[in-house]
Amino acid sequence: MKIYHPEISAKGKKFAIVQSRFNSLVTDKLLDGARECLLKHGAADDDIEVFKVPGSFEIPQVAQILVKSKRYDAIICLGAVIRGETPHFDYIAGEVTRGIGALSRASEIPVVFGIITADDLNQALERAGGKQGNKGYEAAYTALEMLSIIEKAK
């Protein structure tokens, strides 16, 4: 039996990050974490492009356009959907999840889900660099791991 352990490297790869501007207090921290991970693993700053969209709902559409452009080795989607007093949270969280999931399955490059869903701002901040780590960093690391696995699988 062969077991494959991915080699984690961002060197020579191009990355697109799609970041929601809504809840920027959280998403800016996610972006910082994602950039930190990519740079730490060898990405050049010029090989990271950030596309800021109005909200999380718009992330899948822009990510799809970026996949079709064939300019990037991986797309990292970052957003924060925080529960409010209406069912709006459920609709947005569901559609963003479905959109990114469908795009990820249809794409030959990694399209990574870095969307925080939280009951309140404090929970979101805990996942954006607080006690629970930085989900932006984790999303970027997932992109690197998936890049390695996909390259091996081809």
N, C-alpha and C positions, 0 to 999 in steps of 0.2 A: 504494500500500500504506500502510495506517495502522499505526503502531506505538504501542502504549499503554505509557506509563511511569507506574506507579502513584504517586499522591500519598500520602506516608506521614504520617498524622496519627491520633492517638488521641483527639483532642478531641471531646467529646460522646458517646463510645462507652462501653459497659459491657463489662467483661471478667470472666470467671471463670477462676481458675487452680486446677487440681486437682493437688495436690502429695502425693506419697507421703511418709509419715513414716519409713518404713524407709530406712535409709542417709541419715538427716537431715543428717549432716555434709556430704554432697554436695547433697542436694535443697534445703537452706536457702540454699546459695549460688546454685543455679539460680533459686530464688524471688527472691532479691535482684537477680539479673541481669534477670529478666523485669520486675519492678517498676520497676527503673531505666529500662529501655527505654520502657515505657509512659508513665511520668511525663515522661521526656525529650521524648517526642513529643506531649505535651499532655493526657494522661489526668489526670483528677482522682483523688486518692487514694480518695475515696468511690466511685468508679466501678470499683474493683478489689476483687473478693471472692475470698478464698482458701478452698478446701475441702480440708482435710487428710484423707487416707485412710490406712488402715493400711499398705498396700504398693502397688506398681505394678500388681499384678493387679487391684486394685479401681478403678483409674482409669477404665477404659472405662465401667463401670456408672454411676458418678457423673457422668461427662461426658455420658452419654446422657440422664440425668435433667435435667441442666442445659440441654442442647439443647432438650428437650421443654418446658422451662419458658418458653421464648421471652423470657427476661429479659436475655439477653446478646447482644452483637454477635459475640463470639468466645470460644472456650474454649481455654485453653492447658494442656496436660497435661505435668507435670514429674515425673520419677522417675529412679531409678538402679538398674539391675540389674547386680550385680557377680558375676562367675563364682566359683563355689566349687569344692568337690571332688566334687560330685554333679551329675547332669544337671538339677537343679532350675532352674538358670540358663536352659537352653534352653527349658524349658516356659514359664517366666514371660515371658521376652523374646518368645517367639513369640506367646503369647496376647495380651500387651499390644499388640504391633505389629498383630496381626490385628484386635483390638477397636477400637483407635483408627482404624485405616485404614478399617474398615467404617463406623464412625460418621462419619468425615470425608466419605466418598463419599456417604453417605445424607443428610447435613445440608446445609442451605442457608446455614449460617454456617461460618466457619473453625473446625475442630477440629484443633489443631496438636500434632504429636508432638515433645515435648521430653524424650524418655526416653534417658538415657545407658545404653549397654551397654558394659561394660568388663571386662577380664580381672582387674583388681585395683583397689584403692582409689586408688592413685597415678594410674592412667590416668583414673579417674573425676574426681578432683580437678583434673587438668589440663584437663578439659573443662568444669569448673564454676568457671572464673575463673582458671585457670592459664595455661600457655603456649599452650594451644589455644583460648583465649577462654572465653566463658561461653555454653553452649548454651541456658541459660534466656533470656538476652538475645536470642539468635538466634531462639528459638521465638517470643518476643513480637514481634520484628520481622517474622517470617514471618506472624504473625496480622495485623499491620497491613497488610502488603503484600497479603495475600489479601483482606482487607476491601475494600481499594481496587479490586482487580481484580473481585471479585464485584459490587460496586456498579456498576462500569462495564458489566459483562456483562448486568445485568438490564434 
